[in-house]
Amino acid sequence: MFLEALGSALLGLALAWAAVHRLPDRLPARGVVLTAGSLGAVFGALVTHGALGPGHGLATLFGAVAIATVLLSLLIRPASRRLRRSAAA
């Protein structure tokens, strides 16, 4: 379980690092994103390991990456701040 947690934290950190470099203007501060990615991956590994049980290391890592991706997607802000008005107004 320790190696799964360590591997998932490293995968979450790598995913968050890629997101920071790909979308720097649409994400909050770098430290927040890196922390959220790694903690989200560890939480995902914990949930997946609890659901599947021991002996499913690769599936646990896939679950960790999935949860980290979802958590990082919640941090993305809209691309523009323009107000949109309806045609009826």
MARTI-431004 format. One line per 8 residues: their letters; for each residue y, x, z of N, C-alpha, C, O, CB. Coordinates in steps of 0.05 Angstrom, whole numbers. Each point is the difference from the previous one (the first is absolute). Glycine has a CB too. Example, Ala and Ser with C-alpha at 12.3 -4.5 7.8 and 13.67 -1.06 7.14 Angstrom:
<atoms>
as> -114,264,156,24,-18,0,24,18,0,0,21,13,-23,-59,12 ~ 44,31,-39,24,16,1,22,-15,14,22,10,4,-35,14,-47
</atoms>
This chain:
<atoms>
mflealgs> -24,16,0,24,-16,0,25,17,0,21,-7,-12,-46,-29,36 ~ 23,59,-11,24,18,1,7,10,-27,24,1,-7,-36,12,53 ~ -8,-5,-62,5,10,-27,11,-22,-18,17,5,-17,-53,30,23 ~ 26,-59,-2,11,-23,-16,29,-5,7,16,-4,-18,-61,-17,17 ~ 52,23,27,28,-4,8,18,22,-11,22,-5,-9,-38,-19,50 ~ 6,49,-39,16,22,-10,3,-1,-30,22,4,-11,-38,24,49 ~ -5,-35,-52,1,-2,-29,18,-23,-9,15,3,-19,-61,16,16 ~ 45,-41,17,17,-23,-7,29,6,6,18,-8,-16,-56,-23,25
allglala> 44,46,12,27,7,6,11,19,-22,23,-3,-8,-31,-2,58 ~ -8,23,-59,9,18,-21,3,-15,-27,19,6,-15,-43,32,38 ~ 7,-57,-29,3,-16,-24,25,-17,2,14,-3,-20,-64,2,14 ~ 55,-11,29,24,-16,3,25,17,-2,20,-9,-11,-45,-22,40 ~ 24,55,-19,23,18,-2,5,8,-29,23,1,-9,-32,16,55 ~ -12,-12,-61,2,7,-28,11,-23,-16,17,3,-18,-55,29,23 ~ 29,-56,1,9,-24,-13,30,-5,6,15,-7,-18,-61,-13,20 ~ 54,24,22,28,-4,8,17,22,-13,23,-6,-8,-37,-15,51
waavhrlp> 5,45,-44,15,22,-13,4,-7,-30,22,5,-10,-41,28,43 ~ -2,-43,-46,3,-7,-28,20,-23,-3,16,0,-19,-63,15,10 ~ 47,-34,27,19,-22,-2,28,9,5,19,-10,-14,-54,-21,30 ~ 39,50,2,27,10,6,11,15,-25,24,-2,-6,-35,6,55 ~ -6,11,-62,9,15,-24,3,-18,-24,15,6,-18,-37,34,36 ~ 7,-62,-20,1,-18,-23,23,-20,2,13,-6,-20,-62,11,15 ~ 55,-15,30,20,-20,4,19,8,22,2,-14,20,-34,-21,-36 ~ 47,57,14,17,8,22,23,-18,7,9,-2,23,-22,48,-35
drlpargv> 24,-60,-9,23,-17,5,-7,-28,10,17,-15,9,6,41,-44 ~ -49,-33,34,-8,-27,7,-15,-1,27,-9,-21,8,7,10,-56 ~ -1,34,61,-14,1,26,19,9,22,20,13,-6,-63,-3,-18 ~ 37,-17,49,16,10,22,-3,30,4,-10,14,-18,6,-59,40 ~ 11,56,0,0,28,6,-28,12,-3,-20,-14,5,58,8,26 ~ -40,31,-39,-25,13,-6,-19,0,24,-24,-5,-4,48,33,-29 ~ -14,-23,56,-17,0,24,-12,-27,6,-23,-1,8,52,37,10 ~ -15,-57,-23,-10,-27,5,-23,-5,-20,-21,-11,8,66,-5,9
vltagslg> -42,23,-42,-20,-5,-20,-25,17,5,-22,-11,-2,58,0,-31 ~ -33,36,40,-23,17,5,-15,-9,25,-25,0,1,49,38,-22 ~ -10,-46,42,-13,-11,24,-14,-26,-6,-23,-4,9,58,27,19 ~ -22,-41,-42,-12,-26,-6,-25,4,-17,-20,-14,3,65,-8,0 ~ -45,40,-22,-23,5,-17,-24,10,15,-22,-9,-3,53,18,-34 ~ -26,11,54,-22,12,15,-11,-19,21,-24,-3,4,43,48,-12 ~ -1,-59,23,-10,-19,20,-13,-24,-13,-19,-11,11,56,26,19 ~ -27,-24,-52,-12,-23,-15,-28,8,-9,-18,-17,1,62,1,-16
avfgalvt> -48,40,6,-27,9,-9,-19,2,24,-23,-7,-3,44,31,-35 ~ -12,-14,60,-17,2,24,-7,-28,10,-23,-5,7,44,49,6 ~ -2,-62,-13,-6,-28,7,-20,-13,-19,-18,-14,8,64,10,13 ~ -42,10,-47,-18,-11,-20,-29,11,3,-19,-14,-3,58,9,-28 ~ -41,31,38,-26,11,5,-13,-12,25,-24,-5,0,40,48,-21 ~ 0,-48,41,-11,-13,24,-10,-28,-5,-22,-7,9,54,34,18 ~ -17,-42,-42,-8,-28,-7,-25,0,-18,-18,-15,5,66,0,0 ~ -47,32,-25,-23,1,-19,-25,11,14,-22,-11,-5,54,18,-32
hgalgpgh> -29,13,54,-23,10,15,-11,-21,19,-25,-3,3,44,49,-6 ~ -1,-61,15,-9,-22,18,-14,-22,-15,-19,-12,11,56,23,19 ~ -29,-17,-54,-12,-21,-16,-27,8,-12,-19,-15,-1,65,-2,-9 ~ -47,42,0,-25,9,-14,-19,14,18,-25,-1,-5,52,5,-36 ~ -17,9,62,-18,15,17,-2,29,-9,11,8,-20,-36,-50,31 ~ 9,58,4,-3,28,-7,-17,3,-25,-16,-17,-7,20,29,56 ~ 0,11,-62,-16,6,-24,13,-8,-26,-13,2,-21,-26,-8,50 ~ 63,-4,-28,14,-7,-24,26,16,-2,22,-12,-1,-42,-35,2
glatlfga> 18,73,-2,24,17,0,18,-3,-24,24,-2,4,-51,34,22 ~ 16,-34,-49,16,-3,-24,14,-27,-1,23,-2,-8,-54,33,-16 ~ 16,-52,31,13,-26,1,22,-2,21,19,-14,-4,-63,-6,-12 ~ 40,34,38,20,1,21,26,14,-11,22,-10,6,-58,11,29 ~ 33,20,-50,23,13,-12,14,-17,-20,25,-1,-2,-47,45,10 ~ 7,-59,-24,12,-19,-19,15,-22,15,22,-8,-9,-59,17,-24 ~ 26,-19,55,15,-20,16,25,12,12,20,-14,2,-63,-8,7 ~ 42,47,-1,24,13,11,22,2,-20,23,-5,6,-53,30,25
vaiatvll> 22,-17,-55,20,3,-22,12,-27,-7,24,-2,-6,-48,43,-12 ~ 7,-62,17,9,-26,-6,21,-11,20,21,-10,-8,-65,1,-14 ~ 38,13,48,19,-10,20,26,17,0,21,-11,3,-60,-4,25 ~ 36,41,-32,24,17,-2,17,-8,-24,25,0,2,-49,37,20 ~ 12,-44,-44,15,-8,-24,15,-26,5,23,-3,-8,-57,26,-21 ~ 21,-42,42,13,-25,7,23,4,18,21,-11,-4,-65,-13,-2 ~ 41,41,26,21,5,19,24,14,-13,23,-7,5,-57,10,31 ~ 28,16,-54,22,14,-14,14,-19,-19,24,3,-5,-49,40,9
sllirpas> 10,-62,-16,13,-18,-18,20,-19,14,18,-10,-12,-59,12,-17 ~ 36,-6,55,18,-17,15,27,14,6,19,-13,7,-59,-9,13 ~ 40,49,-23,25,15,6,18,1,-25,23,8,3,-48,19,31 ~ 15,-34,-57,16,3,-25,22,-21,-1,-5,-23,5,-35,42,-29 ~ 65,-9,19,23,-18,-2,4,-7,-30,-10,14,-17,31,6,59 ~ -6,-42,-47,6,-7,-28,15,22,-14,14,16,13,-13,-65,0 ~ -3,50,-39,13,21,-16,30,-2,-1,14,20,2,-55,-17,-29 ~ 51,-28,25,29,-3,-1,10,-19,21,-16,-17,10,14,26,-59
rrlrrsaa> 27,-6,56,11,-17,21,19,-21,-11,16,-12,15,-20,51,16 ~ 3,-44,-57,18,-20,-12,-7,-28,9,-24,-7,4,30,37,-43 ~ 14,-46,43,-4,-28,6,-7,-16,-25,14,4,-21,17,0,60 ~ -50,-20,-38,-7,-16,-24,9,-29,5,-6,-11,21,-33,41,-32 ~ 52,-40,-7,10,-28,2,-15,-18,-20,-7,9,-22,53,8,37 ~ -50,-41,-6,-14,-19,-18,19,-10,-21,25,1,3,-56,-14,34 ~ 21,3,-59,16,-10,-22,12,-27,7,21,-8,-12,-51,32,-20 ~ 19,-38,51,10,-27,8,25,2,17,16,-19,1,-62,1,-3
a> 51,40,15,23,2,18,26,5,-13,21,2,13,-51,14,20
</atoms>
